[in-house]
Amino acid sequence: MWTVLGNPRFRPLFAAQVVALVGTGLLTVALGLLAYDLAGTDAGLVLGLALAIKMIAYVVVAPIMSAAAQRVPRRTLMVNADAVRAAVALALPFVDEVWQIYVLIAVLQSASATFTPAFQAVIPTVLPDERDYTRALSLSRLAYDLESVLSPVLAAAALLVTSYHSLFVGTLVGFLGSGLLVWRGLARRADAPTDPADAPNRRARVTAGARLMLADPVLRGLLWLNAVVASGTAVVLVATVTIVRDELGGGETAVALALACFGAGSMVTALALPRLLDRVHDVRPVMIVGAAAVATVLALVAVGFAVGGGWAVLAIGWTLLGAATSAISTPTGRVLRDRTAEADRPLVFAAQFSLSHACFLVTYPLAGVLASTPVAAPATAAVLATLTAAAAARTWPRTVAEPVPV
């Protein structure tokens, strides 16, 4: 898997992703502390609305910016997005009103919704070989998992010697570093925009990625799999604090360790998948089995909490959920690449980015409403995951034809 880092064009792009994720992780911790400073006991409401704004930005902005970006070089687009994110990080320490958080988060997440799909779409150009691209996807998944495990630890270490406002400086450095690395790693010949004469009209471009996905049975199946991932992930991210603090009597460290179990399970799968996919080639069985595993583990977690399983259920369940969701998320980019033409890739990656996050607009509030009851949250998510996994298996045929042109 690590051999792809020998590619001189991919290496700085991967480094850009890592430093940006570290900056994002520091921002997450600092934003929570800032919200508590401004809102006290209502900090949860502030963060909840900020998270909703983030999801709305991802759902709405990504396809619009992807369509507009057909006339903009990708390198220029991504570097400018990093510049905007850095400017927001610079402004956040000076916030003294809650509404300012909402405005700045909307701007920052809109920039992220511009950067991420463009970044995902350019990697297949840099790594055209299927084996290399599969390894790059696993490395990307590993970077996200390491961020979820290591960023809170880095933030805790920094807070021993400085205030949380300094964490925003780390975020600023992360986004600036990302922009510099993207500029270095993405050559101009891979940076060319689509010829405007060949592009559809602007309104059609906004919805083109979604239309391409809906026209292809494989990509329609992938849309259902996005809902499976959202079902499992939302329970972990939303309900863990309540389960650990109120039901199990743990402290802040225990919350971090529980979340680390989810990240560790995901990392194990991300590391194991490249060799498996080299032998299997067909990713459908891997992703469908992962979806079935998400539903099964959620159901077993609900039963475990019902009979008083406690810490063992939480640790084992969250680890298995991390592994199962990663079995779906890690090969997703490979499916998108295989089912789309290179010219359509930015539009489809943007559509996947938006539509996958749209699922969280349902699962995050649902998990939040049910979080106070440890059995109800995973049980409800298990039902949702079962229905969407079945829909994915039915929609994604075992034998597929070439992608349908739109």
C-alpha positions in Angstrom: 0.0 0.0 0.0 2.8 2.4 0.9 4.5 2.0 -2.5 2.2 4.6 -4.1 3.9 7.3 -2.0 6.9 6.8 -4.3 4.9 8.5 -7.0 6.3 12.1 -7.0 2.9 13.6 -8.0 0.7 11.7 -5.5 3.1 12.1 -2.5 2.6 15.9 -2.1 -1.2 15.5 -2.7 -1.4 12.9 0.1 0.7 15.0 2.4 -1.8 17.9 1.6 -4.7 15.7 2.7 -2.9 14.7 5.9 -2.0 18.2 7.1 -5.5 19.6 6.2 -7.1 16.8 8.2 -4.9 17.5 11.2 -5.9 21.1 10.9 -9.6 20.1 10.7 -9.2 17.9 13.7 -7.7 20.7 15.8 -10.5 22.9 14.6 -13.2 20.5 15.8 -11.8 20.5 19.4 -11.2 24.3 19.4 -14.7 25.0 18.1 -16.3 22.9 20.8 -14.4 24.9 23.5 -15.3 28.2 21.8 -19.0 27.3 21.7 -18.9 26.5 25.4 -17.2 29.8 26.2 -19.9 31.7 24.3 -23.0 29.6 25.1 -22.2 27.6 28.3 -24.8 24.8 28.8 -26.3 25.6 25.3 -23.0 24.7 23.6 -24.5 21.4 22.4 -27.2 23.4 20.5 -24.6 25.6 19.0 -22.5 22.7 17.8 -25.6 20.8 16.5 -26.6 23.8 14.4 -23.0 24.2 13.2 -23.0 20.5 12.2 -26.2 21.0 10.3 -24.8 24.0 8.5 -21.8 21.8 7.6 -24.0 19.1 6.1 -26.1 21.7 4.2 -23.0 23.2 2.7 -21.8 19.8 1.6 -25.1 18.9 0.0 -25.8 22.2 -1.7 -22.4 23.8 -2.5 -20.5 20.7 -3.8 -22.5 20.1 -7.0 -22.8 23.9 -7.7 -19.0 24.5 -7.3 -18.2 21.4 -9.2 -20.3 22.6 -12.2 -18.7 26.1 -12.0 -15.2 24.5 -11.7 -15.5 23.0 -15.2 -14.1 26.3 -16.4 -11.5 26.6 -13.6 -8.2 24.7 -13.3 -8.4 22.2 -10.5 -5.2 23.2 -8.9 -6.3 26.9 -8.8 -9.7 25.8 -7.4 -8.2 23.7 -4.6 -5.5 26.2 -3.6 -8.1 29.1 -3.4 -10.4 26.8 -1.3 -7.5 26.3 1.1 -6.9 30.0 1.2 -10.5 30.6 2.2 -10.3 27.9 4.9 -7.1 29.4 6.3 -8.7 32.9 6.4 -11.7 31.5 8.4 -9.3 29.8 10.8 -7.5 33.1 11.3 -10.8 34.8 12.1 -12.3 32.3 14.5 -10.2 33.3 17.6 -11.7 36.8 17.4 -15.4 35.6 17.5 -17.4 37.0 20.3 -21.0 36.2 19.2 -22.6 32.8 18.4 -24.0 34.0 15.1 -20.4 34.7 13.9 -19.6 31.0 14.4 -22.5 30.0 12.1 -21.4 32.5 9.4 -17.7 31.4 9.5 -18.5 27.7 9.6 -20.8 28.1 6.6 -17.9 29.8 4.7 -15.3 27.2 5.8 -17.5 24.2 5.0 -18.4 25.7 1.6 -14.7 25.9 0.8 -14.3 22.3 2.0 -17.2 21.3 -0.2 -15.3 22.8 -3.1 -11.9 21.3 -2.3 -12.8 17.7 -1.4 -14.6 16.6 -4.6 -12.0 18.3 -6.8 -9.3 16.5 -4.8 -11.0 13.1 -5.1 -11.5 13.5 -8.8 -7.9 14.4 -9.6 -6.4 11.4 -7.9 -7.4 8.9 -10.6 -5.6 11.2 -13.1 -2.5 11.1 -11.0 -2.7 7.3 -10.4 -4.3 5.7 -13.6 -3.2 2.2 -12.6 -6.0 0.3 -10.8 -3.8 -1.3 -8.2 -2.1 2.1 -7.3 -5.5 3.8 -7.2 -6.9 1.2 -4.8 -3.9 1.6 -2.5 -4.4 5.4 -2.7 -8.0 5.0 -1.6 -6.9 2.9 1.4 -4.3 5.5 2.3 -6.9 8.2 2.1 -9.2 6.2 4.4 -6.3 5.6 6.8 -5.6 9.4 6.9 -9.2 10.1 7.9 -9.0 7.4 10.6 -5.7 8.7 11.9 -7.2 12.2 12.1 -10.1 10.9 14.2 -7.8 9.1 16.6 -4.8 11.4 16.8 -6.1 14.9 16.5 -7.9 14.9 19.9 -4.6 13.6 21.4 -2.6 16.4 19.8 -5.1 18.9 20.9 -5.0 17.6 24.5 -1.2 17.9 24.5 -1.3 21.4 23.2 -3.9 22.5 25.8 -1.5 21.5 28.6 0.7 24.5 27.7 -1.5 26.9 25.8 -5.1 28.1 25.4 -7.5 26.6 22.9 -7.3 29.7 20.8 -3.8 28.5 19.8 -5.4 25.4 18.2 -6.8 27.7 15.5 -3.2 28.6 14.6 -2.6 24.9 14.0 -5.7 24.8 11.7 -4.4 27.8 9.8 -1.0 26.2 9.3 -2.7 23.0 8.2 -4.7 24.7 5.4 -1.8 26.8 4.3 0.4 23.7 4.1 -2.3 21.9 2.1 -2.5 24.7 -0.4 1.2 24.8 -0.9 1.5 21.0 -1.3 -1.4 20.9 -3.8 0.2 23.6 -5.9 3.5 21.7 -5.9 2.0 18.2 -6.6 -0.6 19.0 -9.3 1.0 19.6 -12.6 -0.6 22.0 -15.1 -1.2 19.3 -17.6 -3.5 17.5 -15.0 -4.9 20.9 -14.1 -6.7 21.7 -17.3 -10.4 22.7 -17.0 -13.1 21.2 -19.2 -13.5 22.9 -22.6 -16.5 25.2 -22.1 -17.7 24.4 -25.6 -18.1 20.7 -24.7 -19.8 21.4 -21.3 -23.6 21.4 -20.9 -25.3 24.6 -19.8 -24.7 25.7 -16.2 -28.0 24.5 -14.7 -27.5 21.1 -16.3 -23.9 20.8 -14.9 -25.2 21.3 -11.4 -27.4 18.2 -11.6 -25.3 16.3 -14.1 -23.4 14.2 -11.5 -26.6 13.2 -9.8 -28.2 12.3 -13.1 -25.2 10.2 -14.1 -25.4 8.3 -10.7 -29.2 7.7 -11.0 -28.8 6.4 -14.6 -26.3 3.7 -13.5 -27.6 0.8 -11.4 -24.2 0.3 -9.8 -24.1 4.0 -8.7 -27.7 3.8 -7.5 -26.7 0.9 -5.3 -23.8 3.0 -4.0 -26.3 5.7 -3.0 -28.1 3.2 -0.8 -24.8 2.1 0.7 -24.1 5.7 1.7 -27.2 5.5 3.9 -25.9 2.4 5.5 -22.6 4.2 6.4 -24.6 7.2 7.7 -26.7 4.9 10.0 -23.7 3.4 11.7 -21.5 6.4 11.8 -24.2 8.7 13.3 -24.8 6.4 16.2 -21.1 6.4 17.1 -20.5 10.1 16.7 -23.7 11.4 18.3 -24.6 8.8 21.0 -21.1 7.9 22.3 -20.9 10.9 24.7 -24.3 10.2 26.3 -23.7 6.4 26.5 -20.3 6.8 28.1 -21.1 9.7 30.5 -24.6 8.9 31.6 -25.0 5.1 31.2 -21.5 3.8 31.8 -20.2 6.6 34.2 -17.1 7.3 32.2 -15.2 10.6 31.8 -13.9 12.6 28.9 -10.9 10.2 28.4 -13.4 7.3 28.1 -15.3 9.1 25.4 -12.1 9.6 23.4 -11.2 6.0 23.8 -14.6 4.8 22.7 -14.3 7.0 19.5 -10.8 5.7 19.0 -12.2 2.1 18.9 -14.3 3.1 15.9 -11.3 4.7 14.2 -9.1 1.7 14.9 -11.6 -0.8 13.4 -11.8 1.4 10.3 -8.0 1.5 10.0 -7.7 -2.2 10.1 -10.1 -2.6 7.2 -8.4 0.2 5.2 -5.1 -1.5 5.6 -6.4 -5.0 4.7 -8.5 -4.1 1.7 -5.8 -3.5 -1.0 -4.6 -7.1 -0.9 -8.1 -8.5 -0.8 -9.3 -6.4 -3.7 -6.2 -7.4 -5.7 -7.5 -11.0 -5.5 -11.2 -10.4 -5.7 -11.3 -7.4 -8.2 -15.1 -7.2 -7.9 -15.8 -4.8 -5.0 -19.6 -5.5 -4.9 -19.4 -8.6 -2.5 -17.0 -6.7 -0.2 -19.3 -3.6 0.0 -22.5 -5.6 0.4 -21.0 -7.8 3.1 -19.9 -4.6 4.8 -23.4 -3.2 4.7 -24.9 -6.4 6.1 -22.2 -6.3 8.9 -23.2 -2.7 9.8 -26.8 -3.7 10.3 -25.9 -6.9 12.2 -23.5 -5.2 14.5 -25.9 -2.4 15.3 -28.6 -5.0 16.2 -26.1 -6.9 18.4 -25.1 -3.7 20.1 -28.7 -2.9 20.9 -29.2 -6.4 22.4 -26.0 -6.1 24.3 -27.0 -2.9 25.9 -30.4 -4.3 26.7 -28.9 -7.1 28.8 -26.4 -4.8 30.5 -23.3 -5.6 28.4 -21.6 -2.3 29.2 -18.1 -1.4 28.3 -17.4 -4.7 26.4 -20.4 -4.2 24.1 -19.3 -0.6 23.4 -15.7 -1.3 22.7 -16.2 -4.4 20.6 -19.3 -3.0 18.8 -17.7 0.3 17.9 -14.6 -1.4 16.6 -16.6 -3.8 14.4 -18.8 -0.8 13.2 -15.6 1.0 12.2 -14.4 -2.0 10.2 -17.8 -2.6 8.5 -18.3 1.1 7.5 -14.8 1.2 6.1 -15.5 -1.8 4.0 -18.1 0.4 2.2 -16.3 3.7 2.3 -12.8 2.7 1.2 -13.7 1.2 -2.3 -16.2 3.9 -3.1 -13.8 6.0 -5.1 -12.8 2.9 -7.1 -16.5 2.3 -8.0 -16.9 5.9 -9.1 -13.8 5.9 -11.2 -14.7 2.6 -12.9 -18.3 3.7 -13.8 -17.6 7.2 -15.2 -15.6 8.8 -18.0 -12.7 11.0 -17.0 -14.5 14.2 -18.2 -17.5 13.3 -16.0 -15.5 12.4 -12.9 -15.5 15.8 -11.1 -19.3 16.0 -11.5 -19.9 12.5 -10.2 -17.5 12.8 -7.3 -19.2 16.0 -6.3 -22.6 14.3 -6.5 -21.4 11.5 -4.3 -19.9 13.9 -1.8 -23.2 15.8 -1.6 -25.6 12.9 -1.6 -23.6 10.9 0.9 -23.6 13.8 3.3 -27.3 14.3 2.7 -27.9 11.0 4.4 -26.5 12.5 7.6 -29.2 15.2 7.6 -31.5 12.3 8.5 -29.3 10.1 10.7 -27.6 12.8 12.8 -30.9 14.3 14.1 -32.4 10.8 14.5 -29.4 9.6 16.6 -29.5 12.8 18.6 -33.2 12.3 19.5 -32.6 8.7 20.6 -29.1 9.1 22.1 -30.5 9.3 25.7 -31.7 5.6 25.3 -28.6 3.4 24.6 -30.8 0.6 23.2 -33.1 2.7 21.0 -30.3 4.5 19.0 -28.5 1.4 17.7 -31.8 -0.6 17.3 -33.4 2.1 15.1 -30.1 2.5 13.2 -30.1 -1.3 12.7 -33.5 -1.2 11.1 -32.5 1.7 8.8 -29.2 0.0 7.9 -31.0 -3.3 7.1 -33.5 -1.7 4.8 -30.9 0.4 2.9 -28.5 -2.6 2.7 -31.2 -4.7 1.2 -32.1 -1.9 -1.3 -28.4 -1.7 -2.3 -28.1 -5.4 -2.9 -31.3 -5.4 -5.0 -30.3 -2.3 -6.9 -26.7 -3.2 -7.7 -26.9 -6.2 -10.0 -24.4 -9.0 -9.7 -23.6 -8.7 -13.4 -23.5 -5.1 -14.8 -23.2 -3.6 -18.2 -21.2 -0.6 -19.2 -22.2 2.7 -17.7 -25.3 4.3 -19.2 -24.4 7.6 -21.0 -26.4 10.7 -20.0 
